[in-house]
Amino acid sequence: MKDLRIALIQTDIHWEDIPANLDMLGRKVAAINEEVDLIVLPEMFSTGFSMDAERLAEGMDGTAIQWMKRTAAHRGCIVTGSLILYEIHEEQKKYYNRLVWMRPDGGYTTYDKRHLFSLSDEPKIYTAGEKRLVENINGWNICPMICYDLRFPVWARNAIGENRETTYDVLLYVANWPERRIAAWNILLPARAIENQSYVIGLNRIGQEPKDVYYSGYSSVIGPRGEMLYQKAHDADTRIINLNYEELVKVRRQFPFLKSADRFELK
């Protein structure tokens, strides 16, 4: 199986300014001068981690979704990241911190953040997701999640050996993870890689929010042994990462730890 080529865009985000963010990200995407399979953007990439969903949320045909469609089509690859989106359910508008997995043909799937950040108003404003998402690119299975999900290992547990369709090779987190809690980020990303014998990617933002919240990045790529393959702190960076499938298979064959894993089901 060929290598998976992923472009990670670690960037500042213009606070609650959708047009400015789409323009900025468009320029960063245009500067990628190599072919890639996947472009990854941070959590709430069009607004920053805002609780003003009533004012900022767009529908599934909004400007940010249309931008993702054009970008994926032009680049001929998957584009993913999370946004503030809404849907109407029984005449009631519900808001989501929703990751969109946009394909070049304009089709997409979504993942709604399961664990809404309990130290903010996120659980009061947004609706939590109930299902994981596993997507495939050229034979690679990828499981995308969002920020606070990182703290919950049961939700991220790999299903290797049970059903190939639910097994992943790459666990991907998009985030707005503040500097004040970055120690947990730097510990938990390798932990998820080791316990699930997969590549783990954490794509974080940088910069300052108005409410005295600083983001230091530390976007990272971790190998299936827990080894650090890439990390970048504080500065903007667009980095292309190659992941090797044969290395993943080698680790799983040499150390078949997941065969000893406890079996459980989420209720």
Helices and strands as residue ranges (DSSP letters): E 4-10, H 18-30, E 38-40, H 53-56, H 63-75, E 78-89, E 92-102, E 108-112, H 122-125, E 135-137, E 140-146, G 147-151, H 153-156, G 164-166, E 170-174, G 179-181, H 182-196, E 199-203, E 206-209, E 213-222, E 228-233, E 237-243, H 245-254, G 257-260
